[in-house]
Amino acid sequence: MIDIERIAPDAHQFLVYGEISRDDIAAFIAFAKAQVETGERSHALFDLTSLAGTPPLSAITLELANMGTLMKWVYRLDRIAVISDEAWLRAASRIESALLPGVSYAVYDADAADKARAWVLGKG
């Protein structure tokens, strides 16, 4: 499941928990498309602490088919914070950050979730 919540006029939180379905990815892509259409810059907080397993192949295929839109959205983000205690997710997030010039990216443990939120909101 992916819950998307506006946490400031220019920031959203993505709470990713349990298993992710193709419908979850479709809703996330629709959100990204809508954000690209606004042309506004923003910030994102991804909380992956309760993620269970990997998405099904149909969800991954849908994400790959829409990678252009997702990358346009990512490059409209100024700050991205990822919260996770999983070593592989933290490592993947750090690799991704190296591939995104111009985007400020930070990775936090679950016990530093408040710091991650403050950083995304420009308060930390």
VOFIPA-51356 format. One line per 8 residues: number of its first residue (from 1); for each residue x, y, z of N, C-alpha, C. Coordinates in nm, 2 decimals. Layout:
! residues N
NUM) X,Y,Z,X,Y,Z,X,Y,Z ~ ...
***
This chain:
! residues 124
1) 0.08,-0.12,0.00,0.00,0.00,0.00,0.09,0.12,0.00 ~ 0.05,0.23,-0.07,0.11,0.35,-0.07,0.01,0.46,-0.04 ~ 0.03,0.53,0.08,-0.05,0.64,0.12,0.02,0.77,0.09 ~ -0.04,0.86,0.02,0.02,0.99,-0.01,-0.05,1.10,0.07 ~ 0.03,1.18,0.14,-0.03,1.28,0.22,0.05,1.41,0.20 ~ -0.02,1.52,0.18,0.04,1.65,0.17,0.08,1.69,0.31 ~ 0.21,1.72,0.34,0.25,1.76,0.47,0.29,1.90,0.48 ~ 0.29,1.97,0.37,0.32,2.11,0.36,0.27,2.16,0.22
9) 0.26,2.28,0.19,0.21,2.33,0.06,0.30,2.28,-0.05 ~ 0.43,2.25,-0.02,0.52,2.21,-0.12,0.59,2.08,-0.09 ~ 0.52,1.99,-0.01,0.59,1.86,0.03,0.48,1.76,0.05 ~ 0.52,1.63,0.02,0.43,1.52,0.03,0.51,1.41,0.11 ~ 0.43,1.33,0.18,0.49,1.21,0.25,0.43,1.09,0.18 ~ 0.51,0.99,0.15,0.47,0.86,0.09,0.49,0.75,0.19 ~ 0.39,0.71,0.25,0.40,0.60,0.35,0.37,0.47,0.27 ~ 0.48,0.39,0.26,0.48,0.27,0.19,0.48,0.15,0.29
17) 0.38,0.07,0.29,0.37,-0.04,0.39,0.30,-0.16,0.33 ~ 0.33,-0.27,0.40,0.27,-0.40,0.35,0.32,-0.43,0.21 ~ 0.24,-0.50,0.14,0.27,-0.53,0.00,0.22,-0.42,-0.10 ~ 0.30,-0.40,-0.20,0.26,-0.30,-0.30,0.20,-0.37,-0.42 ~ 0.09,-0.32,-0.46,0.02,-0.38,-0.57,0.03,-0.30,-0.70 ~ -0.01,-0.36,-0.81,-0.01,-0.28,-0.94,-0.10,-0.16,-0.92 ~ -0.21,-0.17,-0.86,-0.30,-0.05,-0.84,-0.23,0.06,-0.75 ~ -0.15,0.02,-0.66,-0.07,0.12,-0.58,0.03,0.19,-0.67
25) 0.10,0.12,-0.76,0.19,0.18,-0.85,0.12,0.27,-0.95 ~ 0.00,0.23,-1.00,-0.08,0.31,-1.09,-0.12,0.44,-1.02 ~ -0.16,0.44,-0.90,-0.20,0.56,-0.83,-0.08,0.65,-0.81 ~ 0.03,0.59,-0.77,0.16,0.67,-0.76,0.20,0.74,-0.89 ~ 0.19,0.67,-1.00,0.22,0.73,-1.13,0.12,0.84,-1.16 ~ -0.01,0.82,-1.13,-0.11,0.92,-1.16,-0.07,1.05,-1.08 ~ -0.03,1.03,-0.95,0.01,1.14,-0.87,0.13,1.21,-0.93 ~ 0.23,1.14,-0.98,0.35,1.20,-1.04,0.31,1.27,-1.16
33) 0.23,1.22,-1.25,0.18,1.29,-1.37,0.12,1.42,-1.33 ~ 0.03,1.42,-1.23,-0.04,1.54,-1.19,0.06,1.65,-1.14 ~ 0.16,1.60,-1.07,0.26,1.69,-1.02,0.34,1.75,-1.13 ~ 0.38,1.67,-1.23,0.45,1.72,-1.34,0.37,1.83,-1.42 ~ 0.24,1.80,-1.43,0.16,1.90,-1.50,0.15,2.03,-1.43 ~ 0.16,2.04,-1.30,0.15,2.17,-1.23,0.28,2.25,-1.26 ~ 0.39,2.18,-1.29,0.51,2.26,-1.31,0.58,2.31,-1.19 ~ 0.52,2.28,-1.07,0.58,2.33,-0.94,0.69,2.23,-0.89
41) 0.78,2.29,-0.82,0.88,2.22,-0.75,0.83,2.18,-0.61 ~ 0.88,2.07,-0.56,0.83,2.02,-0.43,0.94,1.94,-0.36 ~ 0.90,1.87,-0.25,0.99,1.79,-0.17,0.91,1.66,-0.14 ~ 0.98,1.55,-0.11,0.92,1.42,-0.09,0.99,1.35,0.03 ~ 0.90,1.29,0.11,0.94,1.21,0.23,0.89,1.07,0.20 ~ 0.98,0.97,0.19,0.94,0.83,0.16,0.97,0.75,0.29 ~ 0.86,0.70,0.35,0.88,0.62,0.47,0.85,0.47,0.43 ~ 0.96,0.40,0.43,0.96,0.26,0.38,0.98,0.16,0.50
49) 0.96,0.20,0.62,0.99,0.12,0.74,0.90,0.00,0.75 ~ 0.78,0.00,0.69,0.68,-0.11,0.70,0.66,-0.18,0.57 ~ 0.75,-0.16,0.48,0.74,-0.23,0.35,0.76,-0.38,0.37 ~ 0.68,-0.46,0.30,0.69,-0.60,0.31,0.71,-0.66,0.17 ~ 0.82,-0.72,0.15,0.84,-0.79,0.02,0.87,-0.69,-0.10 ~ 0.87,-0.75,-0.22,0.88,-0.67,-0.34,0.75,-0.67,-0.42 ~ 0.73,-0.57,-0.50,0.61,-0.56,-0.58,0.60,-0.67,-0.68 ~ 0.48,-0.71,-0.72,0.47,-0.81,-0.83,0.52,-0.76,-0.96
57) 0.55,-0.85,-1.05,0.61,-0.82,-1.18,0.52,-0.72,-1.25 ~ 0.39,-0.73,-1.24,0.30,-0.64,-1.31,0.32,-0.49,-1.27 ~ 0.35,-0.48,-1.14,0.37,-0.34,-1.08,0.50,-0.29,-1.13 ~ 0.61,-0.37,-1.13,0.74,-0.33,-1.18,0.73,-0.29,-1.32 ~ 0.67,-0.37,-1.40,0.65,-0.34,-1.55,0.58,-0.21,-1.57 ~ 0.48,-0.18,-1.49,0.41,-0.06,-1.51,0.50,0.06,-1.47 ~ 0.57,0.04,-1.36,0.67,0.15,-1.32,0.77,0.18,-1.43 ~ 0.83,0.07,-1.49,0.93,0.08,-1.59,0.87,0.15,-1.72
65) 0.74,0.12,-1.75,0.68,0.17,-1.87,0.65,0.32,-1.85 ~ 0.65,0.37,-1.73,0.62,0.51,-1.70,0.75,0.58,-1.64 ~ 0.86,0.53,-1.66,0.99,0.58,-1.60,1.01,0.72,-1.65 ~ 0.98,0.76,-1.77,1.00,0.90,-1.82,0.92,1.00,-1.73 ~ 0.80,0.97,-1.71,0.71,1.05,-1.62,0.77,1.06,-1.48 ~ 0.80,0.95,-1.43,0.86,0.94,-1.29,0.99,1.02,-1.28 ~ 1.07,1.02,-1.38,1.20,1.09,-1.38,1.17,1.24,-1.39 ~ 1.07,1.28,-1.47,1.04,1.42,-1.48,0.99,1.47,-1.35
73) 0.91,1.39,-1.28,0.87,1.43,-1.14,0.98,1.44,-1.04 ~ 1.07,1.34,-1.04,1.18,1.34,-0.95,1.27,1.46,-0.97 ~ 1.29,1.50,-1.09,1.37,1.62,-1.12,1.30,1.75,-1.08 ~ 1.18,1.75,-1.05,1.11,1.86,-0.99,1.11,1.87,-0.84 ~ 1.17,1.77,-0.78,1.19,1.76,-0.64,1.32,1.83,-0.60 ~ 1.31,1.91,-0.49,1.44,1.97,-0.44,1.50,1.88,-0.33 ~ 1.42,1.83,-0.24,1.47,1.74,-0.13,1.39,1.61,-0.13 ~ 1.46,1.50,-0.12,1.40,1.37,-0.11,1.46,1.31,0.02
81) 1.38,1.26,0.11,1.43,1.19,0.23,1.37,1.05,0.22 ~ 1.45,0.95,0.26,1.40,0.81,0.26,1.43,0.76,0.40 ~ 1.32,0.70,0.46,1.33,0.64,0.60,1.32,0.49,0.58 ~ 1.42,0.42,0.63,1.42,0.27,0.62,1.53,0.22,0.72 ~ 1.50,0.10,0.78,1.60,0.03,0.85,1.66,-0.09,0.78 ~ 1.61,-0.11,0.66,1.66,-0.22,0.57,1.78,-0.17,0.50 ~ 1.89,-0.25,0.52,2.02,-0.21,0.47,2.02,-0.20,0.31 ~ 1.95,-0.29,0.25,1.95,-0.29,0.10,1.87,-0.17,0.05
89) 1.76,-0.13,0.12,1.69,-0.01,0.07,1.77,0.12,0.10 ~ 1.84,0.12,0.21,1.92,0.24,0.23,2.04,0.25,0.13 ~ 2.10,0.13,0.10,2.20,0.13,0.00,2.15,0.17,-0.14 ~ 2.03,0.12,-0.18,1.97,0.15,-0.31,1.94,0.30,-0.31 ~ 1.89,0.36,-0.20,1.86,0.50,-0.20,1.98,0.58,-0.21 ~ 2.09,0.54,-0.15,2.22,0.62,-0.17,2.27,0.61,-0.31 ~ 2.26,0.50,-0.38,2.30,0.48,-0.52,2.21,0.57,-0.60 ~ 2.08,0.57,-0.58,1.99,0.65,-0.65,2.02,0.80,-0.64
97) 2.06,0.84,-0.52,2.09,0.98,-0.49,2.21,1.02,-0.57 ~ 2.31,0.93,-0.59,2.43,0.96,-0.67,2.39,0.98,-0.82 ~ 2.28,0.92,-0.86,2.24,0.93,-1.00,2.15,1.05,-1.03 ~ 2.12,1.13,-0.93,2.02,1.24,-0.95,2.09,1.37,-0.92 ~ 2.17,1.42,-1.01,2.24,1.55,-0.98,2.13,1.66,-0.97 ~ 2.16,1.75,-0.88,2.06,1.86,-0.86,1.95,1.83,-0.76 ~ 1.94,1.71,-0.71,1.84,1.68,-0.62,1.91,1.64,-0.48 ~ 1.87,1.71,-0.38,1.92,1.68,-0.24,1.85,1.56,-0.19
105) 1.93,1.46,-0.15,1.88,1.33,-0.11,1.94,1.29,0.03 ~ 1.86,1.25,0.12,1.91,1.20,0.25,1.84,1.07,0.29 ~ 1.91,0.99,0.36,1.86,0.86,0.40,1.87,0.85,0.56 ~ 1.76,0.81,0.62,1.75,0.81,0.77,1.70,0.67,0.82 ~ 1.75,0.63,0.94,1.69,0.52,1.01,1.55,0.56,1.06 ~ 1.47,0.46,1.09,1.34,0.48,1.15,1.34,0.56,1.27 ~ 1.45,0.55,1.36,1.45,0.62,1.48,1.48,0.77,1.46 ~ 1.51,0.81,1.33,1.54,0.95,1.30,1.43,1.00,1.20
113) 1.31,0.94,1.21,1.20,0.99,1.12,1.17,1.14,1.14 ~ 1.17,1.18,1.26,1.14,1.32,1.29,1.24,1.42,1.22 ~ 1.37,1.37,1.23,1.47,1.45,1.16,1.45,1.45,1.01 ~ 1.41,1.34,0.95,1.39,1.33,0.81,1.28,1.42,0.77 ~ 1.17,1.42,0.84,1.06,1.51,0.82,1.10,1.66,0.82 ~ 1.17,1.69,0.93,1.22,1.83,0.95,1.31,1.87,0.83 ~ 1.39,1.78,0.79,1.49,1.81,0.68,1.41,1.84,0.55 ~ 1.31,1.75,0.52,1.23,1.77,0.40,1.15,1.90,0.40
121) 1.11,1.94,0.52,1.03,2.06,0.53,1.12,2.18,0.54 ~ 1.25,2.16,0.53,1.35,2.27,0.54,1.37,2.33,0.68 ~ 1.34,2.25,0.78,1.35,2.29,0.92,1.46,2.22,1.00 ~ 1.54,2.15,0.93,1.64,2.07,1.00,1.78,2.07,0.93
***
